[in-house]
């Protein structure tokens, strides 16, 4: 029965693929599977691959193996399709696909300021010759409005940005991108870090909330005691992915008394290096000696430490806290790490900085979940 059901599903999907691409302008040969805009082959259920592609901001479409047979079960994921569609390609219904990096060469239509991401997509859609747009991300600014958005009628060169300093969106409208030379697919590499996401986004909203909305949420967000069992927390909050603040988890932590400037400054070797930045506007992290950071604390100068606890000095901080009760036994990432099937690393971070410090909007590695605890001060986590 299972085999029969699978056969029916494949048959239905084959029909779906053929119908969806019937209006495609051209059909590419098998060489497209060697392009940088296509991922390595993946073994996956076809229906699941299509669903995950439609919900991934970086997936433009998926194709069956280049021999055109369903039996092979070899699936390729694309960051761009355009004129490279095959009779066995499912194109996503998203109007744009996200690419982490900057368009560095192409015909510029215009550069606009003061747009939201939604405005930028509408602007490009309303201009028939627009195929892509690109904009920089700037620390602590431009959250609600993008600083400078450049719109293009052609995309010839693209520079990936692992630091997520630039973001670009490329149209999935084949009537715009299919003519030869409009979009150089080989310039759009497959970004594995963006594509590998274990969860579908929990938020339907994609625009940044206003400051007034953030302030309102700060007072209305549900707060509960940390004295809740793992099972109850899992069923009431993790399964429905419901935001909540746990109160009192750090009541007995040494961090409450040890994590002050006066005690942190002399605690570590001055020569030890920490991932940090100096100044109030830059988002460029570098390895900075602790002595320099300690001086910034003493002299009230802007700084921000955001470092993994993987070096010997950083590991000293692990004695200052324990996993909150509702989280104990629920660290799936550590279990995956123990089996060598996940991103390596201690998965523990330490943050300290002056008033007004923080990070720009970003996606955590593989969209991973995490618990965060605030020892001193006031901090907003804005998730959208």
Secondary structure, DSSP 8 states (H G I E B T S, - for coil): -HHHHHHHHHHHHHHHHHHHTTT-S----GGGGGSTTB---EE--HHHHHHHHHT-TT--EEEE-TT--STT-EEEEES--GGG--TTEEE-S-SEEEEEEEEEES-EEEEE-SB-HHHHHHHHHHSTT--EEEEE-BTTB-SSSBS-EEEES-B-EEEE-TT--EEEEEE--HHHH-STTSB-GGGS---HHHH--SS--S-S--S---HHHHHHHHHHS-EEES---HHHHIIIIITTT---EEESTTTT-THHHH-SHHHHHTTS-TT-EEEEEESSS----EEEEHHHHHHHHHTT--EEEEEETTSHHHHGGGGG----GGGTT--HHHHHHHTT-S--S---EEEEE-TT----S---GGG--------SS-------
